[in-house]
Amino acid sequence: MELSRVQKIRTGLRKLPPFAPERDVISYRLMLLSSGILGGFVGTSIYLIASLVYYYHKWTYPYLPNHLYFMEAVIQGLPAFIIGAGIAILFAAMAAPSTIASRNPFKQLLKWILVGFSFAIVAPFFSGYFGPLADVTYDLQRGAISSSDYSIGVGNALAKGVHAAFQNATFGLFTSLLGGLVWGLAMFAIDTAVNFKNLIISRYYPIIFALIFSIILFVIAQFGPVSFLKELG
């Protein structure tokens, strides 16, 4: 019986340095964590930019939208972060099993781009559903409504969720696809690093890269030029 590709590598019949035949367990778990961090910040960035695009279509001159206040961006972006992180980890776990099946760079790149586009379609819809709830929570935080009004507002927010989900997915469609492409390319780089035998690269590069890249994305989405960001939607 012909040996499988991984079995050939294990028995020494096929050498593929500097890559490992199987992922290091810690490296694999850190890769999933890195995908979640990236997915969370990409989801938040998509939400923030999509909000700018929506209000640019809704408002007319001289009333032009601007960035959310930082605390408002944190509260409103939190659902998008949680949902984006969860979906990213789920997709990464399905797309990158613990045993490495393929080392064809083009196939790996294409796979992650397709997974990224899938992420871009699913994440904004679910994060948009919780947008109205985030608005009500921010109103409570800044003292605009009382605690008793908040409970009523939560019910109304959940009722508006479906409309908000389609709204966020529609006005942020191009932004979402762009964000999914960015996430997919970043995951391709992380996936490649995790395949290395060198544990310093496979374990620590993904998490460091994910943190730095995520912060850059958030800073651009929250503080970047509005005139530029509105063109992304």
N, C-alpha and C positions, 0 to 999 in steps of 0.2 A: 504494500500500500504506500502510495506516495505521501511523503511528509508534507505537512502544511508549511506555510512561509515562516510562521513563528517557531515551529518545531525545528526547521532547518537552521534558524538563527541560534536556537538553544543548543543544538548539537554541534554547532560550529561549521556546518556545511555551507552557511551563507553569512558573510560578514557585511555589516552595514555601519561601520563607525562613522561619525561619533554618536550615532543614535542607539538607543536602548531598545531591545525587542518588546519590552513591556514598560509601561509607565511606572515610575517610582510612586508608591502609594501616597506619600506626603506631597509629592509634586502634583499628583492628580487632584488631590483634595484642595491644594492651594490654587490650582487652575480653576476649579469650580468656584472657589471663593472670589478669585479675580474676575471671573465672568459675571458674578453677581454684583460686584462693585461697579464694573463697567456698565452692566445693564441698568443698574439703579441710576447712575449719573446720566447715562444716555437717555433713559426714560424721563428723568427730571428735566434735562435740557430740551428734549422734544416738547414737553408740556409748556415750558416757559416761552419758547419761541413760538409755538402754536398759539399761545394766548396773545402774543403781540400781533401775529398775523390776523387773528380773529377780530381784534379791536381796530386794526387798521381798515378792515373791510366794513366794520360797523360804524365807526366814527367818521366824521368829515372835518375838514379844515375849518377853523383853527384848533379843533379839539383832536389832538394826536396822542396816541398812547405812549407810555414810557415804561421803563422797567418797573417791576414790582419792588416794593420795599424789601429789604433783605429778609426780615422776619416773615413777611408775607410770602416771599418766594420759598422759604424753608417749609412753612406750614402747608402751602398749596402744593409744593413739589414733593412732600413726603409720601403721599399715596402713590405717585408716579415712581418714586424711588423704590418703594417696597415691592410694587407690582413688577416693575422692570427688573429688579434683582431676582425675584422669584422665577419669572419666566426665563430670564437669561440662564440661571442655573439649571432649570429643567431642560432647556434646549441644548445647553452645553453637555449635560450628562448624556443626552440621547445622541448627540453628534460626535462625541469624543469618548468612546468606551475605554476602559482601563487597559485593554490590550490594543496595541497599535495595529490597525489592519492595512493601512496604505501609507506609502511614503512618496507618492507622486505629488509634487508640489502644486501642480496645476489642479489636480482633482481636489486636493485639500483646500486650496484657495476658493475654488468654485463652490465647494460644499459650504464653507463658512459664509460666503456671500449669500447663498440661498437661505441659509439658516438666519442670517442677519435680516434679510427681507421678510422672512416669516415673523421674526421678532418685531419688526417695524409695523407689521399689520396688526398683530395681536395686542401688544403692550399699550399703545395709545388709546385703544378702545376701552380697555378696562381701567386705565388711569383716568380717562375722561369721565367715567361713571362716577368716580369719587371726587371730581372737581367741585361740585356744589357743596359737598360736605366739608371740604377744605375751606371754602369761602366762609361758611357759617362758623367753623372753628376759629378762623382768623378774626371774625367779627367779635367772637367771645373773648379772644385773647386781648384785643385792643379796647375792650369795654364798650363796644357799640351795642351789644345786646346783653341781656341778663341770662342767668343760668336757666330760668324757667322758659325764656324765649328760645334758648338753645335747643332744648328737647323738642320743641315744636319745629324749629328750623331743621333739625336732623331729619325728621320725617319728610318735610317738604324737599329737602336736598336729595334724599334717596329716591323720591318720586320723580325728580328732575334728572336723575342720573342717566337714564337711557338716552334722553335727548342730548345731554351734555357729552355722552360717549360718542355718538355719531358726529356731533359738532366738532369735537376734538380730533376725531379720526379724519374728518373731511378737510377742515382748514389746516390741519397739520400733516396732510398726506405726503406732500413732497418732503417736508421736514422729517417726517417719520422714516421715509425710505432712505433719505440721506443719513439719518442717525443709525438706521439698521445696517447700512453699508459700512459706516465708520466702526460700528460694533463688530461686524463680521471680519473686517480687515484686522482690527485689533486682536480678535480672538485667533485669527490665523497666525499672527506673530506669536501670541502666547502659546498656542498649540505646538508650534514649531519648537519653541524654547523648551517646552516640557518634554519633548522627545529626546533631548540630549542626555547622554550618559553623565555628563558633568553635573553633579547635584547642585552646585552653586548656581549654575544657569537655570536648571530645570525647576529648582525650588524657589529661588528668590527673585529671579528676573520677572516672572509673571505678576507677582503681587506688587512689586515696586513700579513696574510699568503701568499696571492698572490704576494705582493710586495717583501717580503723576498725571497720566493721561485724563483721568476722570476729573481731577481738579481743574485742568486746563479747559475741558469741555464746559464745566459749570461756570467758570469765570467768563468764558466767551458768551454763554447763554444769558447770564445774569448782568454782565457789565459791558458787553460788546456794543458797538454802534447800532442803534435801533434801525437806522436807515439801511444797514447791511443785513441785519437779522430778518427784517420783514421781507426781504427778497428770497429768503430760504423757504417761504411757504407758498 
